[in-house]
Amino acid sequence: MKSLILAILSILLNKALYAFEPHTANYQLSINGIKIAEEVRTLHKLEDKYFYTANAKTSGLAALVKDYSISASSTFTIKEKGVDSINYQIMEQEDKKVTDNYAVDINSSNGIVSSILTKSQPKVVKWNTEKSNIVDPLSIFLAISFDLANSSDESEFNYQIADGKSIEQQKFKKTENQVIKINNKEFNTIKVELINSNDNDIQAYFLSEYRYLPILIKRTKSGRDYVYEINNFKISEIEKLQVTL
């Protein structure tokens, strides 16, 4: 059944395989092996701009211990070199109170990133960077998806990432044909891992049949292991085209 669904998906999307169609993807978030939250990521498109949102909220037993949520959004375009962010913001809340909030405006053609006034950033800060595509912590995985689809001969990808606190140069390496298991199902994926950071370990696994979306993301930071597993994927324009893993 899974093979049939993937075959239909491939046929329907063949003409626009490398384009970004509006979609919704659901992920299960675990920290140090404990499932704590559900996250919904949604991509919308209006004319030449894309709007990508992620909303995570504690679930299950974790929700009984702490009411915690994170909302992030990214607006970007796709240019010749790939995904190019316009603005990004993220807000964390605990028991309905804002605990962290950052936002930036991005002008990659001038190489300037400017913070937006928030509770966590009470002063405007500007960063000068290379005049090239700039992404943010949310759109980075879509940027990788785009490059995997359109630069299949490349084995390494470089990105400038603006998160409201700094500009970081990140380099990722691609390794193909990595078999992973989700919900007792095996998938042949493309592994992309961060290779130039000592404090931030990222490994993401992309599935070409799902338009190169990451179906598994592993991240280790500050002594914690974060794991995102996709469990549902739906293309908005084709209401019946839905895949549950």
ZADO-1210 file (C-alpha; in nm, 4 decimals, padded with zeros to 6 digits):
<atoms>
<atom x="00.0000" y="00.0000" z="00.0000" code="MET" pos="1"/>
<atom x="00.2796" y="00.2419" z="00.0897" code="LYS" pos="2"/>
<atom x="00.4544" y="00.1706" z="-00.2410" code="SER" pos="3"/>
<atom x="00.1342" y="00.2408" z="-00.4324" code="LEU" pos="4"/>
<atom x="00.0829" y="00.5729" z="-00.2539" code="ILE" pos="5"/>
<atom x="00.4403" y="00.6778" z="-00.3238" code="LEU" pos="6"/>
<atom x="00.4064" y="00.5800" z="-00.6892" code="ALA" pos="7"/>
<atom x="00.0894" y="00.7879" z="-00.7268" code="ILE" pos="8"/>
<atom x="00.2561" y="01.0780" z="-00.5481" code="LEU" pos="9"/>
<atom x="00.5533" y="01.0602" z="-00.7827" code="SER" pos="10"/>
<atom x="00.3353" y="01.0556" z="-01.0944" code="ILE" pos="11"/>
<atom x="00.1139" y="01.3443" z="-00.9849" code="LEU" pos="12"/>
<atom x="00.4058" y="01.5651" z="-00.8903" code="LEU" pos="13"/>
<atom x="00.6450" y="01.4758" z="-01.1691" code="ASN" pos="14"/>
<atom x="00.5854" y="01.7951" z="-01.3709" code="LYS" pos="15"/>
<atom x="00.6672" y="02.0184" z="-01.0754" code="ALA" pos="16"/>
<atom x="00.8913" y="01.7899" z="-00.8772" code="LEU" pos="17"/>
<atom x="01.1298" y="02.0639" z="-00.7700" code="TYR" pos="18"/>
<atom x="00.8708" y="02.3354" z="-00.7005" code="ALA" pos="19"/>
<atom x="00.7395" y="02.4063" z="-00.3540" code="PHE" pos="20"/>
<atom x="00.3718" y="02.3204" z="-00.3328" code="GLU" pos="21"/>
<atom x="00.1700" y="02.4426" z="-00.0311" code="PRO" pos="22"/>
<atom x="00.1618" y="02.1605" z="00.2223" code="HIS" pos="23"/>
<atom x="00.1310" y="02.0610" z="00.5850" code="THR" pos="24"/>
<atom x="00.3729" y="01.8286" z="00.7643" code="ALA" pos="25"/>
<atom x="00.3263" y="01.6987" z="01.1189" code="ASN" pos="26"/>
<atom x="00.6199" y="01.6028" z="01.3394" code="TYR" pos="27"/>
<atom x="00.6609" y="01.4319" z="01.6758" code="GLN" pos="28"/>
<atom x="00.9278" y="01.5982" z="01.8920" code="LEU" pos="29"/>
<atom x="01.1277" y="01.4013" z="02.1481" code="SER" pos="30"/>
<atom x="01.3940" y="01.5313" z="02.3856" code="ILE" pos="31"/>
<atom x="01.6411" y="01.2796" z="02.5289" code="ASN" pos="32"/>
<atom x="01.4171" y="00.9975" z="02.4116" code="GLY" pos="33"/>
<atom x="01.0959" y="01.1304" z="02.5709" code="ILE" pos="34"/>
<atom x="00.8073" y="01.2381" z="02.3473" code="LYS" pos="35"/>
<atom x="00.7074" y="01.5848" z="02.4600" code="ILE" pos="36"/>
<atom x="00.5430" y="01.7785" z="02.1763" code="ALA" pos="37"/>
<atom x="00.3674" y="01.7824" z="01.8418" code="GLU" pos="38"/>
<atom x="00.4736" y="02.0284" z="01.5725" code="GLU" pos="39"/>
<atom x="00.2842" y="02.1344" z="01.2610" code="VAL" pos="40"/>
<atom x="00.4738" y="02.2958" z="00.9728" code="ARG" pos="41"/>
<atom x="00.2746" y="02.4628" z="00.6960" code="THR" pos="42"/>
<atom x="00.3872" y="02.6190" z="00.3693" code="LEU" pos="43"/>
<atom x="00.1704" y="02.8769" z="00.1906" code="HIS" pos="44"/>
<atom x="00.2378" y="03.0673" z="-00.1302" code="LYS" pos="45"/>
<atom x="00.1139" y="03.4088" z="-00.2455" code="LEU" pos="46"/>
<atom x="00.2390" y="03.5227" z="-00.5853" code="GLU" pos="47"/>
<atom x="00.6213" y="03.4994" z="-00.5656" code="ASP" pos="48"/>
<atom x="00.6467" y="03.4782" z="-00.1854" code="LYS" pos="49"/>
<atom x="00.6347" y="03.1759" z="00.0423" code="TYR" pos="50"/>
<atom x="00.5114" y="03.1772" z="00.4018" code="PHE" pos="51"/>
<atom x="00.6342" y="02.8958" z="00.6239" code="TYR" pos="52"/>
<atom x="00.5103" y="02.8465" z="00.9792" code="THR" pos="53"/>
<atom x="00.5900" y="02.6026" z="01.2588" code="ALA" pos="54"/>
<atom x="00.3818" y="02.5627" z="01.5716" code="ASN" pos="55"/>
<atom x="00.4891" y="02.3254" z="01.8476" code="ALA" pos="56"/>
<atom x="00.3077" y="02.2577" z="02.1725" code="LYS" pos="57"/>
<atom x="00.3660" y="02.0145" z="02.4559" code="THR" pos="58"/>
<atom x="00.1472" y="01.7056" z="02.4388" code="SER" pos="59"/>
<atom x="00.0712" y="01.3931" z="02.6391" code="GLY" pos="60"/>
<atom x="00.2183" y="01.3691" z="02.9876" code="LEU" pos="61"/>
<atom x="00.4556" y="01.6567" z="02.9147" code="ALA" pos="62"/>
<atom x="00.1589" y="01.8918" z="02.8767" code="ALA" pos="63"/>
<atom x="00.0484" y="01.8036" z="03.2294" code="LEU" pos="64"/>
<atom x="00.3864" y="01.9117" z="03.3627" code="VAL" pos="65"/>
<atom x="00.4360" y="02.2295" z="03.1590" code="LYS" pos="66"/>
<atom x="00.2291" y="02.4292" z="02.9097" code="ASP" pos="67"/>
<atom x="00.5008" y="02.5241" z="02.6639" code="TYR" pos="68"/>
<atom x="00.4769" y="02.6317" z="02.3008" code="SER" pos="69"/>
<atom x="00.6973" y="02.7688" z="02.0230" code="ILE" pos="70"/>
<atom x="00.5690" y="02.9541" z="01.7177" code="SER" pos="71"/>
<atom x="00.7981" y="03.0495" z="01.4309" code="ALA" pos="72"/>
<atom x="00.7389" y="03.1959" z="01.0868" code="SER" pos="73"/>
<atom x="00.9516" y="03.2659" z="00.7830" code="SER" pos="74"/>
<atom x="00.8774" y="03.4622" z="00.4673" code="THR" pos="75"/>
<atom x="01.1044" y="03.3880" z="00.1729" code="PHE" pos="76"/>
<atom x="01.1397" y="03.3838" z="-00.2024" code="THR" pos="77"/>
<atom x="01.3170" y="03.1413" z="-00.4319" code="ILE" pos="78"/>
<atom x="01.5879" y="03.2924" z="-00.6508" code="LYS" pos="79"/>
<atom x="01.8470" y="03.1458" z="-00.8823" code="GLU" pos="80"/>
<atom x="02.0661" y="03.0423" z="-00.5898" code="LYS" pos="81"/>
<atom x="01.7792" y="02.8984" z="-00.3883" code="GLY" pos="82"/>
<atom x="01.5766" y="02.9972" z="-00.0823" code="VAL" pos="83"/>
<atom x="01.6204" y="03.3601" z="00.0230" code="ASP" pos="84"/>
<atom x="01.4612" y="03.4763" z="00.3500" code="SER" pos="85"/>
<atom x="01.2837" y="03.8112" z="00.3830" code="ILE" pos="86"/>
<atom x="01.1924" y="03.8022" z="00.7494" code="ASN" pos="87"/>
<atom x="01.1832" y="03.5582" z="01.0379" code="TYR" pos="88"/>
<atom x="01.0378" y="03.5571" z="01.3878" code="GLN" pos="89"/>
<atom x="01.0092" y="03.3136" z="01.6753" code="ILE" pos="90"/>
<atom x="00.8182" y="03.3273" z="02.0025" code="MET" pos="91"/>
<atom x="00.8362" y="03.0915" z="02.2988" code="GLU" pos="92"/>
<atom x="00.5644" y="03.0842" z="02.5627" code="GLN" pos="93"/>
<atom x="00.5381" y="02.9132" z="02.8973" code="GLU" pos="94"/>
<atom x="00.1999" y="02.9041" z="03.0721" code="ASP" pos="95"/>
<atom x="00.0746" y="03.1594" z="02.8156" code="LYS" pos="96"/>
<atom x="00.3521" y="03.4077" z="02.9007" code="LYS" pos="97"/>
<atom x="00.6166" y="03.5083" z="02.6461" code="VAL" pos="98"/>
<atom x="00.9620" y="03.3931" z="02.7573" code="THR" pos="99"/>
<atom x="01.1608" y="03.4543" z="02.4383" code="ASP" pos="100"/>
<atom x="01.0910" y="03.6501" z="02.1214" code="ASN" pos="101"/>
<atom x="01.3199" y="03.7392" z="01.8298" code="TYR" pos="102"/>
<atom x="01.2526" y="03.8783" z="01.4825" code="ALA" pos="103"/>
<atom x="01.4610" y="04.0021" z="01.1893" code="VAL" pos="104"/>
<atom x="01.4222" y="04.1715" z="00.8523" code="ASP" pos="105"/>
<atom x="01.6580" y="04.0400" z="00.5856" code="ILE" pos="106"/>
<atom x="01.7889" y="04.2167" z="00.2752" code="ASN" pos="107"/>
<atom x="02.0285" y="03.9746" z="00.1118" code="SER" pos="108"/>
<atom x="02.0867" y="04.1913" z="-00.1964" code="SER" pos="109"/>
<atom x="02.2474" y="04.4525" z="00.0311" code="ASN" pos="110"/>
<atom x="02.3884" y="04.1969" z="00.2751" code="GLY" pos="111"/>
<atom x="02.2064" y="04.3527" z="00.5717" code="ILE" pos="112"/>
<atom x="02.0076" y="04.1852" z="00.8494" code="VAL" pos="113"/>
<atom x="01.8227" y="04.4064" z="01.0998" code="SER" pos="114"/>
<atom x="01.6591" y="04.2952" z="01.4213" code="SER" pos="115"/>
<atom x="01.3031" y="04.4001" z="01.5005" code="ILE" pos="116"/>
<atom x="01.2250" y="04.5369" z="01.8461" code="LEU" pos="117"/>
<atom x="01.0899" y="04.2669" z="02.0767" code="THR" pos="118"/>
<atom x="01.0864" y="04.1919" z="02.4471" code="LYS" pos="119"/>
<atom x="01.3976" y="03.9787" z="02.4081" code="SER" pos="120"/>
<atom x="01.5703" y="04.2289" z="02.1772" code="GLN" pos="121"/>
<atom x="01.4925" y="04.5839" z="02.3036" code="PRO" pos="122"/>
<atom x="01.7515" y="04.7472" z="02.0749" code="LYS" pos="123"/>
<atom x="01.7819" y="04.7394" z="01.6977" code="VAL" pos="124"/>
<atom x="02.0912" y="04.5498" z="01.5873" code="VAL" pos="125"/>
<atom x="02.2264" y="04.5335" z="01.2322" code="LYS" pos="126"/>
<atom x="02.4581" y="04.2740" z="01.0844" code="TRP" pos="127"/>
<atom x="02.6532" y="04.3046" z="00.7610" code="ASN" pos="128"/>
<atom x="02.7044" y="03.9819" z="00.5735" code="THR" pos="129"/>
<atom x="02.7755" y="03.8520" z="00.2239" code="GLU" pos="130"/>
<atom x="02.5471" y="03.9785" z="-00.0511" code="LYS" pos="131"/>
<atom x="02.3997" y="03.6391" z="-00.1203" code="SER" pos="132"/>
<atom x="02.1035" y="03.4292" z="-00.0168" code="ASN" pos="133"/>
<atom x="02.0358" y="03.4315" z="00.3568" code="ILE" pos="134"/>
<atom x="01.8136" y="03.1797" z="00.5310" code="VAL" pos="135"/>
<atom x="01.6800" y="03.1443" z="00.8851" code="ASP" pos="136"/>
<atom x="01.6513" y="02.8555" z="01.1346" code="PRO" pos="137"/>
<atom x="01.3070" y="02.7627" z="01.0028" code="LEU" pos="138"/>
<atom x="01.3617" y="02.7885" z="00.6270" code="SER" pos="139"/>
<atom x="01.7041" y="02.6200" z="00.6388" code="ILE" pos="140"/>
<atom x="01.5551" y="02.2734" z="00.5862" code="PHE" pos="141"/>
<atom x="01.3521" y="02.3906" z="00.2873" code="LEU" pos="142"/>
<atom x="01.6698" y="02.5521" z="00.1530" code="ALA" pos="143"/>
<atom x="01.8418" y="02.2153" z="00.1795" code="ILE" pos="144"/>
<atom x="01.5416" y="02.0474" z="00.0146" code="SER" pos="145"/>
<atom x="01.5664" y="02.2885" z="-00.2781" code="PHE" pos="146"/>
<atom x="01.9405" y="02.2333" z="-00.3169" code="ASP" pos="147"/>
<atom x="01.9076" y="01.8558" z="-00.2989" code="LEU" pos="148"/>
<atom x="01.6537" y="01.8687" z="-00.5806" code="ALA" pos="149"/>
<atom x="01.8323" y="02.1220" z="-00.7982" code="ASN" pos="150"/>
<atom x="02.2009" y="02.0624" z="-00.7218" code="SER" pos="151"/>
<atom x="02.2145" y="01.6846" z="-00.7124" code="SER" pos="152"/>
<atom x="02.5814" y="01.6822" z="-00.8179" code="ASP" pos="153"/>
<atom x="02.6876" y="01.8830" z="-00.5133" code="GLU" pos="154"/>
<atom x="02.7977" y="01.7050" z="-00.1955" code="SER" pos="155"/>
<atom x="02.8312" y="02.0113" z="00.0298" code="GLU" pos="156"/>
<atom x="02.6042" y="02.3117" z="00.0828" code="PHE" pos="157"/>
<atom x="02.6820" y="02.6422" z="00.2535" code="ASN" pos="158"/>
<atom x="02.4304" y="02.8769" z="00.4164" code="TYR" pos="159"/>
<atom x="02.4171" y="03.2088" z="00.5982" code="GLN" pos="160"/>
<atom x="02.1658" y="03.1724" z="00.8803" code="ILE" pos="161"/>
<atom x="02.0085" y="03.4680" z="01.0619" code="ALA" pos="162"/>
<atom x="01.8246" y="03.3868" z="01.3848" code="ASP" pos="163"/>
<atom x="01.7849" y="03.7321" z="01.5430" code="GLY" pos="164"/>
<atom x="02.0897" y="03.6891" z="01.7633" code="LYS" pos="165"/>
<atom x="02.3702" y="03.6487" z="01.5096" code="SER" pos="166"/>
<atom x="02.4646" y="03.5477" z="01.1555" code="ILE" pos="167"/>
<atom x="02.6177" y="03.2023" z="01.1355" code="GLU" pos="168"/>
<atom x="02.7904" y="03.0356" z="00.8425" code="GLN" pos="169"/>
<atom x="02.6889" y="02.6704" z="00.8312" code="GLN" pos="170"/>
<atom x="02.8226" y="02.3975" z="00.6046" code="LYS" pos="171"/>
<atom x="02.6348" y="02.0741" z="00.5419" code="PHE" pos="172"/>
<atom x="02.7542" y="01.7491" z="00.3848" code="LYS" pos="173"/>
<atom x="02.5324" y="01.5108" z="00.1881" code="LYS" pos="174"/>
<atom x="02.5446" y="01.1313" z="00.2121" code="THR" pos="175"/>
<atom x="02.3068" y="00.9294" z="-00.0036" code="GLU" pos="176"/>
<atom x="02.1335" y="00.5941" z="00.0510" code="ASN" pos="177"/>
<atom x="02.0949" y="00.6067" z="00.4272" code="GLN" pos="178"/>
<atom x="01.8359" y="00.3585" z="00.5542" code="VAL" pos="179"/>
<atom x="01.6380" y="00.4753" z="00.8579" code="ILE" pos="180"/>
<atom x="01.3351" y="00.3346" z="01.0379" code="LYS" pos="181"/>
<atom x="01.0253" y="00.5277" z="01.1462" code="ILE" pos="182"/>
<atom x="00.7265" y="00.3491" z="01.3019" code="ASN" pos="183"/>
<atom x="00.8857" y="00.0163" z="01.2082" code="ASN" pos="184"/>
<atom x="00.9035" y="00.1162" z="00.8405" code="LYS" pos="185"/>
<atom x="01.2346" y="00.1436" z="00.6567" code="GLU" pos="186"/>
<atom x="01.3096" y="00.4363" z="00.4248" code="PHE" pos="187"/>
<atom x="01.6032" y="00.4963" z="00.1938" code="ASN" pos="188"/>
<atom x="01.6975" y="00.8585" z="00.2537" code="THR" pos="189"/>
<atom x="01.9535" y="01.1273" z="00.1814" code="ILE" pos="190"/>
<atom x="02.1418" y="01.2272" z="00.4947" code="LYS" pos="191"/>
<atom x="02.2598" y="01.5876" z="00.5351" code="VAL" pos="192"/>
<atom x="02.4673" y="01.6797" z="00.8407" code="GLU" pos="193"/>
<atom x="02.6225" y="01.9972" z="00.9756" code="LEU" pos="194"/>
<atom x="03.0022" y="01.9656" z="00.9629" code="ILE" pos="195"/>
<atom x="03.1469" y="02.2969" z="01.0819" code="ASN" pos="196"/>
<atom x="03.0068" y="02.3406" z="01.4324" code="SER" pos="197"/>
<atom x="03.1309" y="02.1932" z="01.7594" code="ASN" pos="198"/>
<atom x="02.8328" y="02.3013" z="01.9703" code="ASP" pos="199"/>
<atom x="02.5449" y="02.2315" z="01.7338" code="ASN" pos="200"/>
<atom x="02.5157" y="01.8823" z="01.5833" code="ASP" pos="201"/>
<atom x="02.2446" y="01.8518" z="01.3155" code="ILE" pos="202"/>
<atom x="02.1562" y="01.5461" z="01.1088" code="GLN" pos="203"/>
<atom x="01.8561" y="01.5558" z="00.8752" code="ALA" pos="204"/>
<atom x="01.7217" y="01.2768" z="00.6559" code="TYR" pos="205"/>
<atom x="01.5366" y="01.3680" z="00.3361" code="PHE" pos="206"/>
<atom x="01.3073" y="01.1519" z="00.1256" code="LEU" pos="207"/>
<atom x="01.2873" y="01.2367" z="-00.2444" code="SER" pos="208"/>
<atom x="00.9393" y="01.0846" z="-00.2769" code="GLU" pos="209"/>
<atom x="00.8144" y="01.3418" z="-00.0272" code="TYR" pos="210"/>
<atom x="00.9495" y="01.6336" z="-00.2301" code="ARG" pos="211"/>
<atom x="01.2794" y="01.6214" z="-00.0409" code="TYR" pos="212"/>
<atom x="01.1181" y="01.7181" z="00.2895" code="LEU" pos="213"/>
<atom x="01.3067" y="01.6013" z="00.5974" code="PRO" pos="214"/>
<atom x="01.1322" y="01.3021" z="00.7514" code="ILE" pos="215"/>
<atom x="01.3737" y="01.2832" z="01.0440" code="LEU" pos="216"/>
<atom x="01.5806" y="01.5567" z="01.2105" code="ILE" pos="217"/>
<atom x="01.8286" y="01.4934" z="01.4906" code="LYS" pos="218"/>
<atom x="01.9916" y="01.7747" z="01.6796" code="ARG" pos="219"/>
<atom x="02.2223" y="01.7793" z="01.9819" code="THR" pos="220"/>
<atom x="02.2734" y="02.1109" z="02.1583" code="LYS" pos="221"/>
<atom x="02.3635" y="02.2065" z="02.5146" code="SER" pos="222"/>
<atom x="02.3660" y="01.8419" z="02.6194" code="GLY" pos="223"/>
<atom x="02.0160" y="01.7654" z="02.4907" code="ARG" pos="224"/>
<atom x="01.9176" y="01.5353" z="02.2057" code="ASP" pos="225"/>
<atom x="01.6258" y="01.6618" z="01.9973" code="TYR" pos="226"/>
<atom x="01.4524" y="01.4326" z="01.7476" code="VAL" pos="227"/>
<atom x="01.1781" y="01.5304" z="01.5008" code="TYR" pos="228"/>
<atom x="00.9938" y="01.2466" z="01.3240" code="GLU" pos="229"/>
<atom x="00.7405" y="01.3159" z="01.0515" code="ILE" pos="230"/>
<atom x="00.4134" y="01.1268" z="01.0865" code="ASN" pos="231"/>
<atom x="00.1854" y="01.2967" z="00.8340" code="ASN" pos="232"/>
<atom x="00.2249" y="01.4890" z="00.5080" code="PHE" pos="233"/>
<atom x="-00.0480" y="01.6564" z="00.3018" code="LYS" pos="234"/>
<atom x="-00.0365" y="01.8715" z="-00.0109" code="ILE" pos="235"/>
<atom x="-00.2943" y="02.1465" z="00.0283" code="SER" pos="236"/>
<atom x="-00.4147" y="02.1720" z="-00.3314" code="GLU" pos="237"/>
<atom x="-00.4848" y="01.8005" z="-00.3604" code="ILE" pos="238"/>
<atom x="-00.7060" y="01.7346" z="-00.0631" code="GLU" pos="239"/>
<atom x="-00.7072" y="01.3575" z="-00.1016" code="LYS" pos="240"/>
<atom x="-00.3301" y="01.3330" z="-00.1502" code="LEU" pos="241"/>
<atom x="-00.2211" y="01.2530" z="00.2029" code="GLN" pos="242"/>
<atom x="00.0403" y="01.0139" z="00.3342" code="VAL" pos="243"/>
<atom x="00.0499" y="00.8876" z="00.6924" code="THR" pos="244"/>
<atom x="00.3720" y="00.7185" z="00.8023" code="LEU" pos="245"/>
</atoms>
